[in-house]
Amino acid sequence: MIVRHSYISVNSKRFRGISLGIAKQAAFGTALAHIKYIQHRPGPDREEGGRDFFNQESDQIDGKEVREALRALKTRGVVIHKLTLAPDVDPKDPREFTREVMQGLNDAKGTDLKWFAVEHRNTDHHHVHVVVLGKDANGKMVRFSKDDYKTMKKHGNRWLDRNHPIERRQKEFERNYSGRNLERRELALWRKIERKELAFEKNKDNQRGSQNLNQSRWIPDAQIRAMANPAFGLFMSAAGIARTLVSWIDLKDRRDPLKETKKELEERRDEIKDILSKPSGTENQSTHKELLEKIEKAIERLEQAEEERRKRPSREDRDRDLDIQGGR
């Protein structure tokens, strides 16, 4: 779910030399124009006379009533807040969806917001425009923060999960396992592998360089005397043993992201096959078959990636080649 927010205020219209009265007229004029726009914007969903507004209590509110409520507002700050609620799936009841989001926002803020909304179905993605007056029912100024956006998303996603569980899972799968996202995951994985390989080769080169440097550098007499001390020898021996023991501990992440992703997809494929084996509606059957095809294509791409990775030389082979080259 996407939430967009902007506002129209009197202060934003107060340029240099413009009086407060003129700034208020400009701000209220812009707010009235926005109300007219969302009510009468061209589209197949626009009815004769414009779209009806709705709020928490009523399903049919005339645009005239909204404009009167705006004109009755007395403020020198924000006139209206403009919200756009765009769920990732088309809700079967956009008004119930909007009311739950706004009620959750009211409860979180502890206010009684005065708002009016209109639904738009003139694009591929249905959305709802909400106009929130700059003052609530108690005359308190209304402000929005990042926490308010999170609250609206939380309540909107909760409503969608409750009323559109299959569509939500399908959208989530398309986002995570679509061809483009899968290519990005594979590319990121190969880049990660290449970075580790380069770091390993660079470390080997640094070790060989330091060994050559140690062979040719001058050692002070004090260091020679310290090295001849038996206590120093015992200390270095203990340190070497400790270093060897620590090196035996495997701290590397042995998980294979490709195999884990493939395993998740195969489990999901088996679930869908079980669903298809049971009698259900034609609409659900077609949805699950389409989802099954996408999963099988994703599995096929992962298998190709695994095959390409198997053709690459292993780390042991590269280490052996480096040792041979270093010996030369």
DRENTORGU-758603 format. One record per atom (N, C-alpha, C): residue in one letter; atom name; x negated, y negated, z negated. Coordinates in steps of 0.02 Angstrom, whole numbers, plus 50000, padded with zeros to 5 digits. Layout:
# residues N
fiti_vovo_X_Y_Z
A_CA_X_Y_Z
...
This chain:
# residues 328
fiti_vovo_X_Y_Z
M_N_49958_50060_50000
M_CA_50000_50000_50000
M_C_49956_49938_50000
I_N_49976_49888_50040
I_CA_49940_49826_50045
I_C_49982_49769_50016
V_N_49952_49726_49977
V_CA_49986_49667_49948
V_C_49948_49605_49970
R_N_49983_49560_50003
R_CA_49952_49496_50022
R_C_49987_49439_49985
H_N_49947_49390_49964
H_CA_49974_49335_49924
H_C_49945_49269_49946
S_N_49987_49219_49951
S_CA_49965_49150_49962
S_C_50018_49104_49929
Y_N_50005_49040_49928
Y_CA_50053_48995_49895
Y_C_50054_48927_49930
I_N_50107_48890_49917
I_CA_50114_48821_49941
I_C_50121_48776_49880
S_N_50077_48727_49874
S_CA_50077_48683_49815
S_C_50077_48610_49836
V_N_50097_48568_49790
V_CA_50097_48496_49802
V_C_50026_48471_49806
N_N_49981_48496_49764
N_CA_49912_48472_49763
N_C_49877_48485_49829
S_N_49895_48541_49863
S_CA_49862_48556_49927
S_C_49881_48506_49981
K_N_49935_48467_49970
K_CA_49956_48418_50019
K_C_49933_48347_50002
R_N_49900_48340_49945
R_CA_49878_48273_49924
R_C_49808_48259_49951
F_N_49806_48232_50010
F_CA_49742_48210_50039
F_C_49728_48138_50015
R_N_49672_48113_50036
R_CA_49651_48046_50016
R_C_49702_47994_50042
G_N_49728_47954_49996
G_CA_49773_47901_50015
G_C_49846_47921_50019
I_N_49862_47986_50007
I_CA_49931_48009_50011
I_C_49961_48008_49940
S_N_50019_47980_49933
S_CA_50050_47974_49867
S_C_50081_48041_49846
L_N_50099_48045_49782
L_CA_50128_48106_49755
L_C_50195_48121_49788
G_N_50236_48069_49799
G_CA_50301_48079_49829
G_C_50297_48109_49898
I_N_50251_48083_49939
I_CA_50244_48109_50007
I_C_50216_48181_50005
A_N_50170_48195_49958
A_CA_50142_48262_49952
A_C_50196_48312_49933
K_N_50242_48292_49887
K_CA_50297_48336_49868
K_C_50342_48350_49927
Q_N_50358_48299_49966
Q_CA_50401_48309_50024
Q_C_50368_48356_50074
A_N_50303_48349_50084
A_CA_50267_48393_50131
A_C_50266_48465_50106
A_N_50254_48475_50040
A_CA_50250_48542_50012
A_C_50318_48577_50016
F_N_50372_48541_49996
F_CA_50438_48571_49998
F_C_50460_48583_50071
G_N_50440_48538_50116
G_CA_50456_48548_50187
G_C_50423_48611_50214
T_N_50359_48622_50195
T_CA_50323_48683_50218
T_C_50356_48746_50189
A_N_50377_48743_50125
A_CA_50409_48800_50094
A_C_50476_48816_50128
L_N_50515_48764_50143
L_CA_50579_48775_50178
L_C_50568_48804_50248
A_N_50515_48781_50281
A_CA_50500_48808_50347
A_C_50481_48882_50343
H_N_50445_48902_50291
H_CA_50427_48973_50283
H_C_50490_49015_50271
I_N_50537_48990_50231
I_CA_50599_49027_50219
I_C_50638_49035_50284
K_N_50640_48983_50323
K_CA_50675_48987_50387
K_C_50641_49036_50434
Y_N_50575_49037_50433
Y_CA_50536_49080_50477
Y_C_50550_49154_50462
I_N_50544_49175_50398
I_CA_50553_49245_50382
I_C_50625_49267_50390
Q_N_50672_49220_50389
Q_CA_50743_49238_50398
Q_C_50760_49244_50472
H_N_50731_49201_50514
H_CA_50751_49198_50584
H_C_50696_49219_50633
R_N_50642_49249_50609
R_CA_50590_49270_50655
R_C_50618_49317_50708
P_N_50603_49307_50773
P_CA_50631_49350_50825
P_C_50611_49423_50816
G_N_50657_49467_50834
G_CA_50644_49539_50829
G_C_50709_49577_50834
P_N_50704_49642_50851
P_CA_50766_49682_50858
P_C_50804_49691_50792
D_N_50771_49680_50735
D_CA_50805_49689_50671
D_C_50841_49626_50648
R_N_50835_49571_50686
R_CA_50869_49509_50665
R_C_50942_49511_50685
E_N_50985_49500_50637
E_CA_51057_49499_50650
E_C_51079_49428_50669
E_N_51140_49423_50692
E_CA_51167_49358_50710
E_C_51172_49314_50647
G_N_51143_49256_50651
G_CA_51141_49212_50592
G_C_51080_49221_50549
G_N_51037_49269_50567
G_CA_50976_49280_50529
G_C_50982_49339_50481
R_N_50924_49359_50454
R_CA_50923_49415_50406
R_C_50948_49393_50338
D_N_50978_49440_50301
D_CA_51002_49425_50233
D_C_50945_49432_50184
F_N_50942_49387_50135
F_CA_50895_49394_50079
F_C_50925_49440_50027
F_N_50882_49464_49982
F_CA_50905_49503_49925
F_C_50859_49487_49866
N_N_50883_49503_49806
N_CA_50841_49496_49746
N_C_50857_49554_49699
Q_N_50841_49545_49635
Q_CA_50849_49600_49587
Q_C_50923_49619_49577
E_N_50968_49571_49585
E_CA_51039_49584_49570
E_C_51082_49592_49632
S_N_51066_49559_49686
S_CA_51112_49557_49744
S_C_51078_49581_49807
D_N_51118_49613_49852
D_CA_51093_49637_49916
D_C_51104_49587_49973
Q_N_51149_49542_49965
Q_CA_51164_49494_50018
Q_C_51163_49423_49990
I_N_51110_49387_50007
I_CA_51103_49318_49985
I_C_51091_49276_50048
D_N_51132_49226_50056
D_CA_51126_49183_50114
D_C_51065_49138_50108
G_N_51035_49121_50166
G_CA_50976_49078_50165
G_C_50990_49010_50135
K_N_51052_48987_50140
K_CA_51071_48923_50111
K_C_51062_48924_50035
E_N_51080_48979_50004
E_CA_51073_48985_49931
E_C_50999_48984_49911
V_N_50956_49015_49951
V_CA_50884_49014_49937
V_C_50857_48943_49942
R_N_50877_48907_49994
R_CA_50853_48838_50003
R_C_50878_48793_49947
E_N_50939_48804_49923
E_CA_50964_48764_49868
E_C_50925_48777_49804
A_N_50908_48840_49792
A_CA_50868_48856_49733
A_C_50799_48824_49736
L_N_50771_48820_49797
L_CA_50706_48788_49805
L_C_50711_48713_49794
R_N_50763_48681_49821
R_CA_50771_48608_49813
R_C_50783_48589_49740
A_N_50813_48634_49701
A_CA_50826_48620_49630
A_C_50763_48625_49588
L_N_50709_48651_49617
L_CA_50647_48660_49579
L_C_50612_48593_49570
K_N_50590_48579_49509
K_CA_50554_48517_49493
K_C_50484_48536_49471
T_N_50436_48519_49514
T_CA_50367_48538_49499
T_C_50319_48492_49535
R_N_50259_48485_49506
R_CA_50205_48450_49539
R_C_50149_48498_49558
G_N_50160_48562_49545
G_CA_50109_48611_49560
G_C_50130_48657_49617
V_N_50131_48721_49603
V_CA_50149_48771_49655
V_C_50224_48769_49666
V_N_50243_48765_49730
V_CA_50314_48765_49748
V_C_50339_48837_49755
I_N_50305_48876_49797
I_CA_50324_48947_49804
I_C_50260_48989_49811
H_N_50266_49051_49791
H_CA_50215_49102_49804
H_C_50242_49147_49861
K_N_50200_49160_49910
K_CA_50219_49202_49966
K_C_50186_49271_49959
L_N_50227_49323_49952
L_CA_50202_49391_49945
L_C_50224_49432_50006
T_N_50180_49476_50029
T_CA_50196_49524_50080
T_C_50180_49593_50054
L_N_50230_49636_50049
L_CA_50222_49705_50026
L_C_50224_49751_50086
A_N_50169_49785_50101
A_CA_50164_49828_50160
A_C_50145_49899_50138
P_N_50195_49943_50127
P_CA_50179_50012_50109
P_C_50150_50050_50167
D_N_50109_50102_50152
D_CA_50077_50140_50206
D_C_50125_50187_50241
V_N_50183_50200_50213
V_CA_50237_50237_50247
V_C_50300_50195_50243
D_N_50343_50203_50293
D_CA_50405_50163_50294
D_C_50453_50189_50241
P_N_50470_50149_50190
P_CA_50515_50173_50137
P_C_50586_50180_50163
K_N_50620_50232_50140
K_CA_50689_50243_50162
K_C_50736_50190_50133
D_N_50717_50160_50077
D_CA_50756_50106_50047
D_C_50709_50049_50028
P_N_50693_50003_50074
P_CA_50645_49950_50059
P_C_50667_49905_50001
R_N_50732_49898_49991
R_CA_50756_49854_49938
R_C_50744_49885_49869
E_N_50757_49950_49863
E_CA_50743_49984_49800
E_C_50668_49983_49786
F_N_50629_49993_49838
F_CA_50555_49991_49832
F_C_50532_49923_49806
T_N_50559_49868_49836
T_CA_50539_49801_49817
T_C_50561_49785_49746
R_N_50621_49806_49728
R_CA_50645_49792_49660
R_C_50603_49827_49607
E_N_50582_49888_49621
E_CA_50540_49922_49571
E_C_50472_49887_49564
V_N_50444_49865_49620
V_CA_50380_49830_49617
V_C_50386_49765_49578
M_N_50438_49725_49593
M_CA_50446_49661_49559
M_C_50465_49669_49486
Q_N_50504_49721_49470
Q_CA_50521_49733_49400
Q_C_50459_49753_49360
G_N_50417_49795_49391
G_CA_50354_49813_49358
G_C_50310_49753_49347
L_N_50310_49707_49396
L_CA_50270_49645_49388
L_C_50299_49601_49333
N_N_50365_49596_49330
N_CA_50398_49558_49276
N_C_50379_49585_49208
D_N_50383_49651_49200
D_CA_50367_49681_49136
D_C_50294_49671_49117
A_N_50249_49676_49166
A_CA_50178_49667_49151
A_C_50161_49595_49132
K_N_50192_49547_49166
K_CA_50178_49477_49152
K_C_50218_49449_49094
G_N_50272_49484_49075
G_CA_50314_49459_49021
G_C_50352_49397_49041
T_N_50372_49393_49104
T_CA_50409_49334_49129
T_C_50474_49356_49162
D_N_50514_49308_49182
D_CA_50576_49321_49218
D_C_50571_49283_49285
L_N_50538_49315_49333
L_CA_50525_49283_49397
L_C_50589_49273_49437
K_N_50592_49216_49471
K_CA_50648_49203_49517
K_C_50622_49214_49587
W_N_50646_49267_49619
W_CA_50619_49286_49685
W_C_50675_49305_49733
F_N_50659_49298_49797
F_CA_50704_49317_49851
F_C_50661_49352_49904
A_N_50689_49404_49933
A_CA_50650_49444_49981
A_C_50691_49459_50043
V_N_50656_49472_50097
V_CA_50687_49491_50160
V_C_50642_49544_50192
E_N_50673_49596_50220
E_CA_50634_49650_50251
E_C_50627_49638_50326
H_N_50568_49655_50352
H_CA_50554_49648_50423
H_C_50541_49716_50453
R_N_50577_49732_50507
R_CA_50567_49794_50544
R_C_50549_49779_50617
N_N_50519_49721_50628
N_CA_50504_49700_50696
N_C_50434_49721_50719
T_N_50398_49758_50677
T_CA_50331_49783_50696
T_C_50329_49858_50684
D_N_50273_49889_50704
D_CA_50266_49962_50694
D_C_50265_49979_50620
H_N_50240_49934_50579
H_CA_50236_49945_50506
H_C_50287_49899_50472
H_N_50339_49929_50444
H_CA_50389_49890_50409
H_C_50359_49859_50347
H_N_50380_49798_50331
H_CA_50354_49763_50272
H_C_50408_49718_50244
V_N_50395_49691_50185
V_CA_50443_49649_50150
V_C_50409_49583_50132
H_N_50442_49527_50148
H_CA_50419_49461_50127
H_C_50456_49441_50064
V_N_50419_49422_50013
V_CA_50448_49400_49949
V_C_50429_49328_49936
V_N_50478_49287_49920
V_CA_50467_49217_49901
V_C_50479_49211_49826
V_N_50428_49193_49789
V_CA_50432_49184_49716
V_C_50428_49110_49702
L_N_50478_49084_49667
L_CA_50477_49012_49651
L_C_50420_48996_49603
G_N_50396_48934_49607
G_CA_50338_48914_49567
G_C_50349_48913_49493
K_N_50413_48914_49471
K_CA_50429_48918_49399
K_C_50478_48975_49388
D_N_50471_49010_49331
D_CA_50516_49065_49317
D_C_50582_49039_49289
A_N_50626_49086_49267
A_CA_50691_49066_49242
A_C_50687_49024_49179
N_N_50631_49028_49143
N_CA_50622_48988_49082
N_C_50586_48923_49093
G_N_50572_48906_49156
G_CA_50538_48843_49172
G_C_50463_48847_49164
K_N_50434_48906_49159
K_CA_50362_48913_49150
K_C_50329_48922_49218
M_N_50270_48890_49227
M_CA_50233_48896_49290
M_C_50212_48968_49302
V_N_50218_48989_49364
V_CA_50201_49058_49383
V_C_50132_49058_49416
R_N_50088_49101_49392
R_CA_50022_49110_49421
R_C_50010_49185_49434
F_N_49970_49199_49485
F_CA_49954_49268_49502
F_C_49879_49279_49494
S_N_49861_49338_49470
S_CA_49791_49357_49461
S_C_49778_49423_49496
K_N_49715_49445_49496
K_CA_49698_49510_49526
K_C_49732_49568_49490
D_N_49742_49561_49425
D_CA_49778_49614_49388
D_C_49850_49621_49412
D_N_49880_49564_49432
D_CA_49949_49567_49458
D_C_49951_49606_49524
Y_N_49901_49597_49567
Y_CA_49899_49635_49629
Y_C_49893_49710_49615
K_N_49850_49728_49566
K_CA_49843_49799_49548
K_C_49909_49826_49520
T_N_49944_49786_49481
T_CA_50008_49808_49452
T_C_50059_49822_49507
M_N_50063_49777_49557
M_CA_50111_49787_49611
M_C_50093_49849_49652
K_N_50029_49859_49665
K_CA_50008_49919_49702
K_C_50024_49983_49662
K_N_50013_49980_49597
K_CA_50025_50039_49555
K_C_50099_50059_49557
H_N_50143_50011_49548
H_CA_50214_50027_49548
H_C_50239_50045_49618
G_N_50212_50013_49670
G_CA_50232_50030_49737
G_C_50210_50100_49757
N_N_50147_50118_49741
N_CA_50123_50186_49757
N_C_50160_50239_49716
R_N_50178_50222_49655
R_CA_50216_50269_49614
R_C_50284_50284_49645
W_N_50317_50231_49670
W_CA_50382_50241_49702
W_C_50375_50282_49766
L_N_50324_50269_49805
L_CA_50313_50305_49868
L_C_50297_50379_49854
D_N_50256_50392_49803
D_CA_50240_50462_49785
D_C_50303_50500_49763
R_N_50348_50464_49731
R_CA_50409_50496_49706
R_C_50460_50509_49761
N_N_50464_50465_49810
N_CA_50516_50468_49861
N_C_50491_50492_49929
H_N_50425_50488_49942
H_CA_50398_50510_50006
H_C_50334_50551_49995
P_N_50337_50607_49959
P_CA_50276_50643_49943
P_C_50242_50674_50005
I_N_50281_50702_50052
I_CA_50251_50734_50110
I_C_50218_50683_50156
E_N_50253_50627_50169
E_CA_50225_50576_50212
E_C_50162_50546_50182
R_N_50161_50538_50115
R_CA_50102_50510_50083
R_C_50042_50556_50089
R_N_50053_50622_50081
R_CA_49998_50670_50087
R_C_49972_50672_50158
Q_N_50018_50666_50206
Q_CA_49997_50667_50276
Q_C_49956_50605_50292
K_N_49977_50547_50269
K_CA_49939_50485_50280
K_C_49870_50490_50247
E_N_49868_50517_50186
E_CA_49804_50524_50151
E_C_49757_50570_50189
F_N_49786_50625_50216
F_CA_49745_50672_50254
F_C_49719_50638_50317
E_N_49761_50600_50352
E_CA_49740_50566_50413
E_C_49685_50516_50400
R_N_49689_50482_50342
R_CA_49636_50434_50325
R_C_49570_50469_50311
N_N_49574_50526_50275
N_CA_49513_50559_50253
N_C_49482_50604_50305
Y_N_49524_50637_50346
Y_CA_49499_50688_50392
Y_C_49515_50674_50465
S_N_49529_50612_50481
S_CA_49537_50594_50552
S_C_49470_50599_50586
G_N_49471_50602_50653
G_CA_49409_50612_50691
G_C_49358_50558_50677
R_N_49380_50496_50673
R_CA_49332_50441_50663
R_C_49302_50444_50593
N_N_49343_50457_50542
N_CA_49316_50460_50474
N_C_49270_50521_50465
L_N_49288_50576_50500
L_CA_49246_50635_50495
L_C_49178_50623_50526
E_N_49177_50587_50583
E_CA_49113_50569_50614
E_C_49072_50525_50567
R_N_49106_50479_50533
R_CA_49069_50436_50486
R_C_49039_50477_50429
R_N_49077_50526_50404
R_CA_49051_50568_50350
R_C_48991_50608_50373
E_N_48996_50636_50434
E_CA_48941_50675_50460
E_C_48879_50631_50470
L_N_48890_50571_50499
L_CA_48834_50526_50510
L_C_48802_50505_50444
A_N_48843_50489_50394
A_CA_48815_50471_50329
A_C_48776_50528_50298
L_N_48801_50590_50308
L_CA_48766_50648_50280
L_C_48698_50657_50314
W_N_48696_50652_50381
W_CA_48632_50661_50416
W_C_48584_50605_50397
R_N_48609_50544_50389
R_CA_48565_50489_50369
R_C_48535_50502_50300
K_N_48576_50529_50256
K_CA_48552_50544_50188
K_C_48498_50598_50191
I_N_48509_50649_50233
I_CA_48459_50702_50240
I_C_48394_50674_50269
E_N_48400_50631_50321
E_CA_48341_50603_50352
E_C_48302_50558_50303
R_N_48339_50520_50262
R_CA_48305_50477_50212
R_C_48265_50519_50163
K_N_48294_50575_50141
K_CA_48259_50618_50094
K_C_48197_50649_50127
E_N_48204_50667_50192
E_CA_48147_50696_50227
E_C_48090_50645_50234
L_N_48108_50584_50253
L_CA_48057_50532_50260
L_C_48023_50517_50193
A_N_48062_50514_50140
A_CA_48033_50502_50074
A_C_47986_50558_50053
F_N_48005_50621_50070
F_CA_47962_50677_50053
F_C_47896_50674_50092
E_N_47901_50660_50158
E_CA_47840_50656_50198
E_C_47796_50598_50175
K_N_47826_50542_50158
K_CA_47787_50485_50133
K_C_47752_50502_50068
N_N_47786_50539_50024
N_CA_47756_50560_49961
N_C_47696_50606_49973
K_N_47703_50652_50022
K_CA_47648_50697_50038
K_C_47587_50657_50063
D_N_47601_50608_50106
D_CA_47546_50567_50132
D_C_47512_50528_50076
N_N_47551_50501_50029
N_CA_47522_50464_49973
N_C_47479_50509_49930
Q_N_47502_50571_49920
Q_CA_47463_50618_49879
Q_C_47396_50634_49911
R_N_47397_50646_49978
R_CA_47334_50660_50013
R_C_47288_50600_50011
G_N_47316_50539_50017
G_CA_47275_50479_50015
G_C_47244_50469_49947
S_N_47282_50483_49894
S_CA_47255_50474_49826
S_C_47201_50525_49811
Q_N_47208_50586_49839
Q_CA_47156_50637_49828
Q_C_47091_50615_49861
N_N_47095_50589_49923
N_CA_47034_50565_49956
N_C_47003_50507_49919
L_N_47047_50464_49890
L_CA_47022_50406_49854
L_C_46986_50428_49790
N_N_47013_50480_49756
N_CA_46982_50504_49694
N_C_46914_50536_49708
Q_N_46907_50567_49766
Q_CA_46844_50600_49781
Q_C_46787_50550_49792
S_N_46805_50490_49817
S_CA_46753_50442_49834
S_C_46744_50386_49784
R_N_46787_50380_49734
R_CA_46782_50322_49690
R_C_46729_50333_49635
W_N_46704_50279_49607
W_CA_46653_50281_49555
W_C_46686_50291_49487
I_N_46658_50334_49444
I_CA_46686_50350_49378
I_C_46639_50320_49325
P_N_46665_50277_49280
P_CA_46622_50246_49228
P_C_46594_50298_49180
D_N_46537_50281_49146
D_CA_46506_50327_49098
D_C_46551_50340_49039
A_N_46587_50289_49015
A_CA_46632_50300_48957
A_C_46685_50352_48974
Q_N_46710_50350_49035
Q_CA_46761_50399_49054
Q_C_46731_50469_49059
I_N_46668_50473_49081
I_CA_46635_50539_49085
I_C_46625_50567_49015
R_N_46604_50524_48966
R_CA_46595_50548_48898
R_C_46661_50570_48867
A_N_46715_50532_48881
A_CA_46781_50551_48854
A_C_46804_50618_48882
M_N_46790_50628_48947
M_CA_46810_50691_48978
M_C_46770_50750_48951
A_N_46710_50736_48927
A_CA_46668_50790_48899
A_C_46689_50808_48829
N_N_46730_50767_48796
N_CA_46753_50781_48728
N_C_46802_50840_48729
P_N_46791_50892_48686
P_CA_46837_50950_48685
P_C_46909_50931_48669
A_N_46919_50881_48624
A_CA_46987_50860_48606
A_C_47024_50832_48668
F_N_46986_50794_48708
F_CA_47016_50766_48769
F_C_47036_50822_48817
G_N_46993_50873_48820
G_CA_47009_50930_48864
G_C_47071_50967_48841
L_N_47078_50977_48774
L_CA_47139_51010_48749
L_C_47202_50968_48764
F_N_47195_50902_48756
F_CA_47252_50858_48769
F_C_47273_50862_48843
M_N_47225_50860_48888
M_CA_47241_50863_48959
M_C_47269_50931_48978
S_N_47245_50984_48945
S_CA_47272_51050_48959
S_C_47345_51055_48938
A_N_47360_51028_48878
A_CA_47430_51028_48854
A_C_47475_50987_48900
A_N_47448_50929_48922
A_CA_47488_50887_48967
A_C_47500_50922_49033
G_N_47450_50958_49057
G_CA_47459_50995_49120
G_C_47510_51050_49114
I_N_47507_51086_49056
I_CA_47557_51139_49045
I_C_47627_51111_49042
A_N_47635_51054_49006
A_CA_47701_51023_49001
A_C_47726_51001_49070
R_N_47681_50974_49110
R_CA_47701_50952_49177
R_C_47722_51012_49219
T_N_47687_51067_49213
T_CA_47705_51127_49251
T_C_47773_51153_49230
L_N_47786_51154_49164
L_CA_47851_51178_49139
L_C_47908_51134_49164
V_N_47897_51069_49162
V_CA_47949_51023_49186
V_C_47961_51032_49261
S_N_47907_51045_49299
S_CA_47916_51054_49371
S_C_47956_51116_49388
W_N_47959_51165_49341
W_CA_47999_51226_49354
W_C_48074_51213_49347
I_N_48093_51159_49315
I_CA_48164_51144_49305
I_C_48192_51116_49370
D_N_48244_51148_49395
D_CA_48275_51127_49458
D_C_48327_51073_49443
L_N_48310_51011_49461
L_CA_48354_50954_49449
L_C_48389_50931_49512
K_N_48381_50967_49566
K_CA_48411_50946_49629
K_C_48484_50966_49633
D_N_48522_50927_49669
D_CA_48592_50941_49682
D_C_48597_50992_49740
R_N_48614_51054_49723
R_CA_48616_51107_49773
R_C_48683_51112_49810
R_N_48729_51067_49795
R_CA_48794_51071_49828
R_C_48789_51052_49901
D_N_48828_51085_49942
D_CA_48829_51071_50014
D_C_48893_51034_50031
P_N_48889_50968_50047
P_CA_48950_50931_50060
P_C_48990_50959_50119
L_N_48957_50983_50171
L_CA_48993_51010_50228
L_C_49033_51072_50208
K_N_49001_51117_50170
K_CA_49036_51178_50150
K_C_49094_51163_50102
E_N_49084_51115_50057
E_CA_49138_51097_50011
E_C_49197_51068_50048
T_N_49183_51023_50096
T_CA_49238_50993_50135
T_C_49274_51047_50176
K_N_49235_51092_50206
K_CA_49265_51146_50245
K_C_49308_51191_50201
K_N_49285_51205_50140
K_CA_49323_51247_50095
K_C_49389_51215_50076
E_N_49388_51148_50063
E_CA_49450_51112_50047
E_C_49499_51115_50105
L_N_49473_51105_50166
L_CA_49517_51107_50225
L_C_49546_51176_50235
E_N_49506_51228_50224
E_CA_49531_51297_50233
E_C_49585_51312_50181
E_N_49576_51289_50120
E_CA_49628_51300_50069
E_C_49693_51264_50088
R_N_49685_51202_50113
R_CA_49745_51165_50134
R_C_49778_51198_50194
R_N_49737_51226_50240
R_CA_49765_51262_50298
R_C_49805_51323_50275
D_N_49779_51359_50227
D_CA_49815_51418_50202
D_C_49881_51398_50170
E_N_49881_51341_50134
E_CA_49943_51318_50102
E_C_49996_51303_50155
I_N_49975_51269_50209
I_CA_50023_51250_50261
I_C_50049_51312_50297
K_N_50004_51361_50308
K_CA_50027_51423_50340
K_C_50079_51459_50297
D_N_50068_51458_50231
D_CA_50118_51489_50187
D_C_50185_51452_50191
I_N_50182_51385_50197
I_CA_50243_51345_50202
I_C_50279_51361_50268
L_N_50240_51368_50323
L_CA_50270_51381_50388
L_C_50300_51451_50391
S_N_50273_51498_50351
S_CA_50300_51566_50352
S_C_50368_51571_50319
K_N_50386_51518_50280
K_CA_50451_51519_50247
K_C_50501_51478_50287
P_N_50565_51496_50288
P_CA_50615_51458_50327
P_C_50626_51390_50296
S_N_50626_51338_50340
S_CA_50639_51269_50317
S_C_50667_51230_50375
G_N_50676_51164_50366
G_CA_50706_51122_50417
G_C_50660_51114_50478
T_N_50689_51099_50536
T_CA_50651_51090_50598
T_C_50603_51031_50593
E_N_50626_50977_50562
E_CA_50584_50917_50555
E_C_50522_50932_50514
N_N_50530_50967_50457
N_CA_50473_50984_50416
N_C_50426_51033_50452
Q_N_50455_51079_50491
Q_CA_50414_51126_50529
Q_C_50368_51090_50578
S_N_50395_51042_50615
S_CA_50355_51006_50664
S_C_50301_50964_50629
T_N_50318_50934_50572
T_CA_50269_50894_50535
T_C_50211_50937_50511
H_N_50227_50996_50483
H_CA_50175_51041_50458
H_C_50134_51071_50515
K_N_50165_51085_50573
K_CA_50127_51111_50629
K_C_50077_51059_50655
E_N_50099_50997_50658
E_CA_50054_50943_50680
E_C_49996_50935_50631
L_N_50012_50938_50567
L_CA_49960_50933_50516
L_C_49912_50992_50519
L_N_49938_51052_50534
L_CA_49896_51112_50539
L_C_49847_51105_50598
E_N_49870_51077_50654
E_CA_49826_51068_50712
E_C_49768_51021_50695
K_N_49784_50967_50659
K_CA_49732_50920_50641
K_C_49680_50952_50594
I_N_49704_50993_50547
I_CA_49658_51026_50500
I_C_49613_51074_50538
E_N_49641_51113_50585
E_CA_49600_51160_50622
E_C_49547_51125_50665
K_N_49565_51067_50693
K_CA_49517_51029_50732
K_C_49461_51004_50686
A_N_49479_50981_50626
A_CA_49428_50957_50579
A_C_49381_51014_50558
I_N_49409_51074_50546
I_CA_49368_51132_50528
I_C_49320_51149_50585
E_N_49345_51146_50646
E_CA_49302_51160_50704
E_C_49244_51111_50708
R_N_49257_51047_50695
R_CA_49204_50997_50696
R_C_49152_51011_50641
L_N_49175_51031_50582
L_CA_49129_51047_50528
L_C_49086_51108_50546
E_N_49115_51158_50578
E_CA_49077_51216_50599
E_C_49023_51197_50649
Q_N_49040_51152_50695
Q_CA_48991_51128_50743
Q_C_48934_51091_50708
A_N_48952_51051_50658
A_CA_48900_51015_50620
A_C_48855_51063_50583
E_N_48884_51117_50554
E_CA_48843_51167_50519
E_C_48796_51202_50568
E_N_48821_51217_50629
E_CA_48779_51250_50678
E_C_48721_51205_50699
E_N_48735_51140_50708
E_CA_48681_51094_50725
E_C_48630_51088_50668
R_N_48654_51091_50607
R_CA_48607_51086_50551
R_C_48563_51148_50546
R_N_48592_51207_50563
R_CA_48552_51268_50560
R_C_48496_51267_50612
K_N_48508_51232_50667
K_CA_48457_51229_50719
K_C_48399_51184_50699
R_N_48409_51139_50652
R_CA_48355_51095_50630
R_C_48304_51134_50589
P_N_48240_51116_50592
P_CA_48189_51153_50552
P_C_48201_51144_50478
S_N_48189_51197_50440
S_CA_48200_51194_50368
S_C_48145_51155_50334
R_N_48156_51137_50271
R_CA_48107_51098_50233
R_C_48044_51140_50221
E_N_48051_51206_50211
E_CA_47992_51248_50200
E_C_47947_51249_50262
D_N_47979_51251_50322
D_CA_47939_51249_50383
D_C_47902_51182_50389
R_N_47936_51128_50373
R_CA_47903_51063_50377
R_C_47846_51057_50326
D_N_47857_51084_50266
D_CA_47804_51083_50215
D_C_47743_51123_50239
R_N_47756_51181_50270
R_CA_47701_51222_50294
R_C_47663_51186_50350
D_N_47699_51153_50394
D_CA_47665_51115_50447
D_C_47623_51058_50417
L_N_47650_51025_50366
L_CA_47612_50970_50335
L_C_47549_50997_50301
D_N_47554_51056_50268
D_CA_47496_51084_50235
D_C_47443_51103_50286
I_N_47465_51130_50343
I_CA_47417_51149_50395
I_C_47381_51086_50422
Q_N_47421_51034_50435
Q_CA_47392_50972_50460
Q_C_47345_50941_50408
G_N_47364_50945_50344
G_CA_47320_50917_50292
G_C_47256_50956_50287
G_N_47258_51023_50299
G_CA_47198_51063_50295
G_C_47148_51047_50350
R_N_47176_51025_50407
R_CA_47130_51006_50461
R_C_47087_50946_50440
